[in-house]
Amino acid sequence: MDVVAVATDDERIARAAERAGAEAIVTGEAATGTDRVAQAARRLRPAPDLVVNLQGDEPLIEPEAIEALAAAMVPGVVMGTLARPLAEGELARPQVVKVVTDARGDALYFSRAPIPHRRAGGESPLARAHVGMYAFTAAFLQEFASLPPGRLEVEESLEQLRALEHGHRIRVADTRYAGFGIDTPEDLERARAILAARRNEG
């Protein structure tokens, strides 16, 4: 059985989620969004086998992206995420996290810096943007939340680096979903404009 729940430490968000028909789980303090989801997952009944963490700053996510992430969680994969092609001008933007992968499709590194650097000049066709959504096996989610923050995680302010620093693999699935995280007032206005355009089309 699939369950959609909103994990938050804010009663206002919980009430809004319940009005929208979602289950709301009010958590305690959490250092990261994934830590908060781990708290919530422990309270879900029935206990989940797979947990997909869709962060609140990705409100324009499309069902196809969620399906691609879930499909990547094959046996032996304990954590997964998504990547998409970079749009023009995004490589240099620190708000757009970049990811590079190995031949199996597992993440080598995530960074706010332009990676990979192309020595010959210009943008590398291997550069991709990370989409801030994760899937975990329920067991690994709790293990991840118990790990101490890594040095690179702190340097880049990217919690997924915690898994890599502790020797765990993250499978990266491709998506064409071209949404974006809302990190600045400009991002918020852009999202509002997109939603308004969709309503007008409907």
C-alpha positions in Angstrom: 0.0 0.0 0.0 1.4 3.4 -1.0 1.1 6.2 1.6 1.6 9.9 1.0 2.7 11.8 4.1 4.0 15.2 4.9 6.7 15.4 7.5 7.1 18.8 9.2 7.9 20.4 12.5 5.4 23.3 11.8 1.8 22.8 12.8 0.7 25.3 10.1 2.2 23.1 7.4 0.6 20.0 9.0 -2.8 21.6 9.0 -2.4 22.6 5.3 -1.3 19.1 4.4 -4.4 17.6 6.1 -6.7 20.0 4.4 -5.2 18.9 1.1 -5.9 15.2 2.0 -2.4 14.1 3.0 -1.3 12.4 6.2 0.7 14.8 8.3 3.4 13.7 10.7 4.8 16.3 13.1 8.4 15.6 13.9 10.8 16.9 16.3 13.9 18.9 15.5 16.0 17.6 12.6 19.3 18.7 11.1 18.3 17.9 7.6 15.2 17.0 5.5 16.3 13.4 5.3 16.7 13.2 9.1 13.1 14.4 9.4 11.9 11.8 6.9 13.6 9.1 8.9 11.8 10.2 12.0 8.5 10.1 10.1 9.1 6.8 8.5 9.5 5.2 11.9 5.9 6.2 12.7 4.3 5.1 9.4 2.0 2.1 9.6 2.2 -0.3 7.9 6.0 0.0 8.0 7.3 0.9 4.6 9.8 -1.1 2.5 10.8 1.9 0.3 10.7 5.6 1.2 10.7 8.3 -1.4 11.7 11.7 0.0 10.3 14.5 -2.1 11.5 17.8 -0.6 9.2 20.8 -0.1 11.3 23.0 -2.3 10.4 20.9 -5.4 6.7 21.7 -5.7 6.5 21.2 -9.5 7.6 17.6 -9.5 6.0 15.4 -12.2 4.7 11.8 -11.7 7.1 10.5 -14.3 10.1 11.7 -12.2 8.8 9.8 -9.2 8.2 6.7 -11.3 11.8 6.8 -12.7 13.2 7.1 -9.2 11.2 4.2 -7.9 12.2 2.1 -10.9 15.9 2.7 -10.1 15.5 1.0 -6.7 16.3 -2.5 -8.0 17.6 -5.2 -5.6 21.0 -4.2 -4.2 20.3 -0.4 -4.5 19.7 1.2 -1.1 19.6 4.8 -2.1 18.7 6.6 -5.4 18.2 10.0 -6.8 17.7 11.8 -10.1 19.7 13.8 -12.6 18.6 15.8 -15.7 20.4 17.7 -18.5 21.6 21.2 -17.6 19.9 24.2 -19.1 21.8 27.1 -20.5 23.6 29.0 -17.8 23.0 26.5 -15.0 26.5 25.0 -14.9 28.0 28.0 -13.1 25.0 28.6 -10.7 25.8 27.3 -7.2 22.0 26.9 -6.5 22.0 24.2 -9.2 23.7 21.1 -7.8 25.7 19.1 -10.3 26.4 15.3 -10.3 28.8 13.0 -12.0 28.4 9.2 -12.1 30.4 6.1 -12.8 29.8 3.6 -15.6 27.1 1.8 -13.5 25.2 5.0 -13.0 26.2 5.4 -9.3 27.2 8.9 -8.1 30.9 9.8 -7.9 30.3 13.3 -6.5 27.8 16.1 -6.1 28.9 19.7 -6.1 27.7 23.2 -6.3 30.7 23.9 -8.5 30.9 23.2 -12.2 31.7 19.5 -12.6 33.3 17.9 -14.5 35.8 20.6 -15.4 36.5 20.3 -19.1 40.2 21.0 -19.6 39.7 21.7 -23.4 37.3 24.5 -22.5 33.6 24.9 -22.8 30.9 22.9 -21.0 31.3 19.2 -20.7 28.4 17.0 -22.1 28.8 14.8 -19.0 27.6 17.6 -16.7 24.1 17.0 -15.3 21.9 18.8 -12.8 20.9 16.9 -9.7 17.1 16.8 -8.9 16.6 17.0 -5.2 14.5 13.9 -4.6 15.7 10.6 -3.0 14.6 7.1 -2.5 15.8 4.8 0.3 15.2 1.3 1.4 13.5 1.7 4.8 16.5 0.1 6.6 19.1 2.2 4.9 17.1 5.4 5.6 17.5 4.8 9.3 21.2 3.9 8.9 21.8 7.1 6.9 20.2 9.2 9.5 22.4 7.6 12.2 25.6 8.5 10.3 27.6 11.5 11.5 27.7 14.4 9.0 30.7 14.2 6.7 33.3 16.9 6.1 32.3 17.3 2.4 28.7 17.4 3.4 29.4 20.4 5.6 31.7 22.1 3.0 29.1 21.9 0.2 26.0 21.9 2.4 24.8 18.8 0.5 23.5 16.0 2.7 23.8 13.3 0.1 27.5 13.5 0.3 27.2 11.9 3.7 26.4 8.6 2.1 29.3 8.8 -0.3 31.8 9.8 2.4 30.8 6.7 4.4 31.2 4.4 1.4 27.6 3.9 0.3 26.5 4.0 -3.3 23.8 6.3 -4.7 22.1 5.2 -7.9 21.4 8.1 -10.2 18.5 7.7 -12.6 17.9 10.0 -15.6 14.9 12.2 -16.0 13.7 14.8 -18.4 11.9 16.6 -15.6 13.1 20.2 -15.7 11.7 21.5 -12.5 13.8 23.4 -10.0 14.3 23.9 -6.3 13.0 27.0 -4.8 15.9 28.6 -3.0 15.5 32.3 -3.7 12.7 34.9 -4.0 13.3 34.9 -7.7 12.8 31.1 -7.8 9.5 31.5 -6.0 8.2 34.1 -8.5 9.3 31.8 -11.4 7.3 28.9 -9.9 4.2 31.1 -9.4 4.4 32.1 -13.0 4.6 28.5 -14.2 1.7 27.5 -12.0 -0.4 30.5 -13.3 0.4 29.5 -16.9 -0.7 25.9 -16.2 -4.0 27.1 -14.8 -4.6 29.3 -17.8 -3.9 26.4 -20.1 -6.4 24.3 -18.2 
